[in-house]
Amino acid sequence: MSTHARRRMMNDFRQLKSDPPPGIDAEPKPDNFMSWNCVLLGPRDTIFEDGIFRLSMEFTEEYPNSPPNLKFITKIFHPNIYDKPNRGAICLDILQKRWLPSYTITSLLTSLQSLLDTPNCASPANAEAANLYETNREAYIVKVKECVRDSMYLQQELTHMEKDLLKKYKGNVLEDLNVSDVEEQIFGKEDDSELENVIDGIKRSYAEKMRLAAVGEQQKGESDRYERRESGATAEREKKERDGRAQNEERENGGADLN
């Protein structure tokens, strides 16, 4: 690896660790500094909130003059992330023509996290996701929440990065789940086995919560569509009644004129 690329990657790594953005972490693999593991937590107050998304990031000798190859490992439903083929590849302008050497690992991952809730449907990688986002937002939300649920429930053993990120956000997660004070105390402990047990319980509980929320969104959408249909039917009946009254008045007025 070139000295320049290595120096720049080390600087990026120090920056990320010294001032980490919320819900973002990355680090090189122990046996290959050019290959990194990354994790994003879904941004708060969005439909991706509480998702745990793993990514791979591969660098070349040309970094930072050329961008790294960033790809989702965790399955995700999003207009700018490929499903098939090339599942997990990302359609993001700064990973392609608009890349600048001034971009860092931190700025790249922050942009990607922001993209989750602000997709660019003008240039979709997943046509189905883009179409639902624009024409049927309720169905889009259901599919996204399924991915969020699966990202928590179907993950393999959590990495230390994921544990650390969850620890930083434990107040938010624990409050959402209404878990007991005893679990909160265990969650704050350093013992990995106890921590794993608590996290597994949280993941299962939250998976069920997300499943019920997704079902609720779907039912709400069906109810809203029914109400819109009923409202439209009522408006149509009222219009016909008005038209009928107007026609009757015209006939009556016409008869009066003849008399």
Secondary structure, 3 states (H helix, E strand, C coil): CCHHHHHHHHHHHHHHHHCCCCCEEEEEECCEEEEEEEEEECCCCCCCCCCEEEEEEECCCCCCCCCCEEEECCCCCCCCECCCCCCCEECCHHHCCCCCCCCCHHHHHHHHHHHHHCCCCCCCCCHHHHHHHHHCHHHHHHHHHHHHHHHHHCCCCCCHHHHHHHHHCHHHHHHHHCCCHHHHHHHCCCCHHHHHHHHHHHHHHHHHHHHHHHHHHHHHHHHHHHHHHHHHHHHHHHHHHHHHHHHHHHHHHHHHHHC
